[in-house]
Amino acid sequence: MEGLLIALLVGGIAGWLAGLILKGYSQGILLNIIIGLIGGVIGGWLFGLLGLGGAGGGLIGSIVVATIGAIILLLIVGAIRKSA
């Protein structure tokens, strides 16, 4: 149960930070959590490919990785929306 709460917290913070970094991509709290959770998966996969799977570690490292993944996700979604 504690792991789920931490994942939701990290996802919410990462989605919110990604929205702040990419102005115009702000979402509500629920979408921030979803974007952050998906961003965590993308960021974890990307960092694993780069050999940085254990980089950072801890809560702050998880937030950084999830935020980078969320930024990538929002950029991809934005590019798809513009092309459609």
Order of alpha helices (4+ residues) and beta strands (2+ residues): alpha-alpha-alpha
